[in-house]
Amino acid sequence: MPGGIGILGGTFDPIHLAHLRVGEELFEAEALDELRYVPSAVPPHKARADVADAAHRLRMVELALAGRTGFRTWDVELGRSGPSYSVDTLRALRTEVGERTRIVFALGRDAFAELHTWKEYAAIFTLGDLVVFTRPPQSTALAIEDFPVATREAFRYDSVSAGFRHVSGHRVTLLRVTGLDISATDIRARVRAGRSIRYLVPDSVRDYVRAHGLYDASRRISQVE
């Protein structure tokens, strides 16, 4: 069933063109009515102590999405204390839109492989469809062995979608996306080294990073001006 609201979460430190391309391909493939980018307030799976202030990361996402119809920033995780858990975000969206609206939760292949470490991971499958995006050279097939062991009995192969259907009726499918070799880690390193990040991030984000001294320890500004 096409349509519905998609969620694409992440640290977005900073948001870059690969993040935007994934969103574009997800929006098109799933025929979404809306796609929400959700910056994490306190990413539970990020060990870095130097994650940029959440307000800065939120603002960069807003700048990156400006003018793109159907894309929006959702700050739901910034209003919660403690770590940002996807299951809480999905429950908040389900409460907002009701049971009849389709929800699509997108996550990368690497993140899906670690899903068993997430808070209430089994409940995630009951709250909406999951789309696992994969880039070359990652696997282009999804197998039941890729699912957390404790959840496998709840799934059956779905030949129509070439994915798996949960007992709740929700599906898990694989989306092959364009492989852009861009990473936030590399972007931050380039900034620290005084190198250009043009064409790796939107110009508006590049200008924001420069204006606020982000990722440059000698010019770090802790709050949005």
C-alpha positions as CSV (number, residue, x, y, z in Angstrom):
1,M,0.0,0.0,0.0
2,P,1.7,3.3,-1.1
3,G,1.4,6.6,0.6
4,G,1.7,7.5,4.2
5,I,4.4,9.3,6.3
6,G,8.0,8.3,6.3
7,I,10.6,8.8,9.1
8,L,14.3,9.1,8.4
9,G,16.2,9.6,11.6
10,G,19.9,10.3,12.3
11,T,22.4,12.4,14.0
12,F,22.8,14.6,10.9
13,D,26.1,16.0,12.1
14,P,26.0,17.5,9.6
15,I,23.2,16.5,7.1
16,H,24.8,15.9,3.7
17,L,23.8,15.1,0.1
18,A,23.8,11.3,0.7
19,H,21.2,11.8,3.4
20,L,19.1,13.9,1.0
21,R,19.5,11.4,-1.8
22,V,18.3,8.5,0.4
23,G,15.2,10.6,1.3
24,E,14.5,11.4,-2.3
25,E,14.7,7.8,-3.4
26,L,12.6,6.6,-0.4
27,F,10.0,9.2,-1.0
28,E,9.7,8.2,-4.6
29,A,9.9,4.4,-4.1
30,E,7.2,4.3,-1.4
31,A,5.1,7.0,-2.9
32,L,5.0,8.8,0.4
33,D,2.8,11.8,1.2
34,E,5.4,13.2,3.6
35,L,8.9,12.4,4.8
36,R,10.1,13.6,8.1
37,Y,13.8,14.0,9.0
38,V,14.2,13.4,12.7
39,P,17.5,14.7,14.3
40,S,18.4,12.7,17.4
41,A,18.8,14.8,20.6
42,V,21.0,12.3,22.4
43,P,21.9,9.5,19.9
44,P,22.0,6.3,22.0
45,H,24.4,4.5,19.6
46,K,26.9,7.3,19.1
47,A,29.9,7.1,21.4
48,R,31.3,10.5,20.3
49,A,31.3,13.2,23.0
50,D,31.6,16.0,20.5
51,V,28.3,15.7,18.7
52,A,27.2,19.2,17.7
53,D,24.5,20.9,19.7
54,A,21.1,19.6,18.8
55,A,19.8,23.0,17.9
56,H,22.6,23.4,15.3
57,R,21.9,20.0,13.8
58,L,18.2,20.8,13.7
59,R,18.8,24.1,12.0
60,M,21.0,22.5,9.3
61,V,18.3,20.0,8.5
62,E,15.8,22.8,8.2
63,L,18.1,24.6,5.8
64,A,18.8,21.5,3.7
65,L,15.1,20.7,3.3
66,A,14.0,24.3,2.6
67,G,11.9,24.4,-0.6
68,R,11.4,20.7,-1.0
69,T,7.7,19.9,-1.0
70,G,6.8,16.9,1.1
71,F,9.9,17.0,3.2
72,R,9.9,18.4,6.7
73,T,12.0,18.5,9.9
74,W,10.4,16.9,13.0
75,D,11.9,18.0,16.3
76,V,10.0,15.4,18.4
77,E,13.2,13.9,19.9
78,L,14.6,17.3,20.9
79,G,11.7,17.7,23.4
80,R,12.4,14.5,25.2
81,S,14.9,14.1,28.0
82,G,17.5,11.3,27.8
83,P,18.5,9.2,24.8
84,S,16.5,9.3,21.6
85,Y,14.8,6.0,21.0
86,S,13.2,5.2,17.7
87,V,10.4,3.2,19.3
88,D,9.3,6.3,21.3
89,T,9.3,8.4,18.1
90,L,7.2,5.8,16.2
91,R,4.7,5.6,19.0
92,A,4.5,9.4,19.1
93,L,3.8,9.5,15.3
94,R,1.2,6.6,15.6
95,T,-0.6,8.6,18.3
96,E,-0.5,11.7,16.1
97,V,-1.8,10.1,12.9
98,G,-4.0,7.3,14.2
99,E,-4.1,3.6,13.2
100,R,-5.3,4.0,9.6
101,T,-2.3,6.1,8.3
102,R,0.7,4.2,7.0
103,I,4.0,4.8,8.7
104,V,7.3,3.9,7.0
105,F,10.4,3.8,9.2
106,A,13.7,3.9,7.1
107,L,17.0,2.7,8.4
108,G,20.3,1.7,6.9
109,R,21.5,-1.9,6.4
110,D,24.1,-1.5,9.1
111,A,21.6,-0.1,11.6
112,F,19.2,-3.0,10.8
113,A,22.0,-5.5,11.6
114,E,22.2,-3.9,15.1
115,L,18.4,-3.7,15.7
116,H,18.6,-6.4,18.4
117,T,20.4,-3.9,20.6
118,W,17.7,-1.2,20.3
119,K,15.1,-0.4,23.0
120,E,12.0,-2.6,22.5
121,Y,13.1,-3.5,19.0
122,A,10.4,-6.1,18.6
123,A,7.7,-3.5,19.1
124,I,9.1,-1.4,16.2
125,F,7.8,-4.0,13.8
126,T,4.2,-3.5,15.1
127,L,4.2,0.2,14.6
128,G,4.7,0.5,10.8
129,D,6.5,-0.7,7.7
130,L,10.3,-0.8,7.7
131,V,12.4,0.0,4.7
132,V,16.0,-1.0,5.0
133,F,18.1,0.9,2.5
134,T,21.3,-0.6,1.2
135,R,24.1,0.8,-0.9
136,P,26.8,-1.0,-2.9
137,P,28.7,-3.1,-1.9
138,Q,26.2,-4.1,0.8
139,S,24.0,-7.1,0.1
140,T,21.1,-6.6,-2.3
141,A,18.9,-9.3,-0.8
142,L,17.0,-9.6,2.5
143,A,16.9,-12.9,4.3
144,I,15.1,-14.1,7.5
145,E,18.6,-14.6,9.0
146,D,19.0,-10.8,8.9
147,F,16.3,-10.4,11.5
148,P,16.8,-10.5,15.2
149,V,16.5,-14.1,16.3
150,A,13.7,-13.5,18.8
151,T,11.5,-12.0,16.0
152,R,11.9,-14.5,13.2
153,E,8.9,-16.6,14.0
154,A,6.7,-13.5,13.5
155,F,7.6,-13.1,9.9
156,R,6.7,-14.8,6.6
157,Y,8.3,-14.1,3.2
158,D,6.1,-11.9,1.0
159,S,6.6,-12.6,-2.7
160,V,4.8,-9.5,-3.8
161,S,7.2,-7.1,-2.2
162,A,10.2,-9.5,-2.1
163,G,10.3,-8.7,1.6
164,F,8.8,-10.1,4.8
165,R,5.4,-9.6,6.4
166,H,5.0,-9.4,10.1
167,V,2.1,-11.0,12.0
168,S,0.8,-7.4,12.6
169,G,0.5,-7.0,8.8
170,H,3.4,-4.6,8.5
171,R,6.2,-5.3,6.0
172,V,10.0,-5.1,6.0
173,T,11.5,-4.5,2.5
174,L,14.9,-3.6,1.1
175,L,15.5,-0.5,-0.9
176,R,18.6,-0.2,-3.1
177,V,19.8,3.4,-3.1
178,T,22.4,5.3,-5.0
179,G,25.8,4.8,-3.4
180,L,27.3,8.2,-2.7
181,D,30.6,7.9,-0.8
182,I,29.9,10.8,1.6
183,S,30.1,10.6,5.3
184,A,29.6,13.1,8.1
185,T,32.8,11.9,9.7
186,D,34.8,12.9,6.6
187,I,33.0,16.2,6.4
188,R,33.9,17.1,10.0
189,A,37.5,16.1,9.3
190,R,37.7,18.3,6.3
191,V,36.4,21.3,8.2
192,R,39.0,20.7,11.0
193,A,41.7,20.6,8.3
194,G,40.4,23.7,6.6
195,R,39.4,21.9,3.5
196,S,36.4,22.5,1.3
197,I,33.1,20.7,1.8
198,R,31.4,22.3,-1.2
199,Y,29.2,19.7,-3.1
200,L,29.2,17.4,-0.1
201,V,26.5,19.4,1.7
202,P,24.0,21.9,0.5
203,D,25.4,25.4,0.2
204,S,23.1,26.6,2.9
205,V,24.6,24.0,5.3
206,R,28.1,24.8,4.3
207,D,27.5,28.5,5.0
208,Y,26.0,27.7,8.4
209,V,28.9,25.5,9.4
210,R,31.3,28.3,8.5
211,A,29.2,31.0,10.2
212,H,28.9,29.1,13.5
213,G,32.4,27.6,13.6
214,L,31.1,24.1,13.8
215,Y,33.6,21.3,13.8
216,D,36.4,23.7,14.3
217,A,37.6,23.5,17.9
218,S,39.1,26.9,17.8
219,R,35.8,28.5,16.9
220,R,33.2,26.3,18.5
221,I,29.9,28.0,19.4
222,S,27.7,26.0,21.7
223,Q,24.3,27.6,21.0
224,V,22.6,28.8,17.9
225,E,22.8,32.6,17.7
